[in-house]
Amino acid sequence: MVNDESSDRRDDKVGYIRIQDIPALNQSHCRMRDPQLVEKIINEFVCGGPERMQFVSDFDYTITKQRTEDNEAVLSSFGIFNTCKSLPSYYKDETDKLFRKYRPIEIDPNIPIGEKVEYMIEWWTKSAELASGFAFDPIEIDQTASKFKRALRDRTHELFATLLRLDIPVLVFSAGLGNSVVSVLQQANIMHPNVKVVSNFLQYRDGLLDGFQQPMIHTFNKNETVLNGSEYYELVHTRDHIIVMGDSLGDADMANGVPASSHILKIGFLFDHVEANMDKYMNTFDIVLVDDQTMDVPRALLGLIEQRHQLRHPHPHPHVANGANSAPIQLSSAL
């Protein structure tokens, strides 16, 4: 009996993955507070396989870049909406004022989260009031979004193709404008059937804009508790291995509401106020990527999961034959 147990322990270490063997995690801009914990979670993911995985990501400056190689401005999802030509001039002027007031608060490392939440509710409420009472053709969003689909992080298409191939549900959780998010994803051909967008979507009344659909999603309340009872929740609530990606501290909580036994790996993209924010990001995220405009780290992790999965299941998955060009579907934020 002792010999059998010893053999089991040796077998558990077969194929064990170490941080130093993952090149993407050994670059100078990749920081980890607790490399041993990251290593442990990665091995849990690999052993569990894609059947237990789900992927949760912010959109603005997470799926999209924080900067481009030529320093061209990357518009946020609300920024895409704000450039639409038919919007009243007062709307653009007033939303610019709101941005200049509230955006510094959102990214200020010295303001407590609880205090930020109050400001974010103010910002989103005032934005909804401004986006009311005038006609607007949502086709304009598509026209503007088409110019910014190239602002996706390098190798985003490959990441989403892998997630589709492995049948891993993807939740894009955005405190921005969902209409813009969906448009960019669709035009980039990555709005695959496994992708769900939860965000703030425009609503209409009597042919005129009437603010945003409820519930309001802002930077510090977007987490899986708002999905309770939804069809998506029923799909993912048993998937207890979760990769979370975001660029703000509030994004780290997007998996809140999942079972306590879950293994969660949090990846943070840090760009603004690097030195001032470093300690808080290191204490919040498991992996902090400093000025990394690629999807190389999540792709490396999924590659390890896929390699082990292929060893166990050598027959190709149906999506491999069909490719990543399955007909995209538009999912609203309706829960």
Salt bridges, closest charged atoms under 4 A:
GLU39 OE2 - ARG18 NH1 3.69
GLU44 OE1 - HIS263 NE2 3.81
GLU51 OE2 - HIS309 ND1 3.72
ASP58 OD1 - LYS222 NZ 2.61
GLU69 OE2 - LYS65 NZ 3.10
GLU94 OE2 - LYS97 NZ 3.38
GLU106 OE1 - ARG103 NH1 2.95
ASP154 OD1 - LYS65 NZ 2.83
ASP167 OD2 - HIS317 NE2 2.88
ASP167 OD1 - HIS319 NE2 3.12
ASP210 OD2 - ARG205 NE 3.54
ASP240 OD2 - ARG52 NH2 2.90
ASP251 OD1 - LYS222 NZ 2.90
ASP272 OD2 - ARG103 NH2 3.71
ASP291 OD1 - ARG67 NE 2.82
ASP292 OD2 - HIS29 NE2 3.10
ASP296 OD1 - ARG155 NE 2.55
GLU306 OE2 - ARG165 NE 2.71
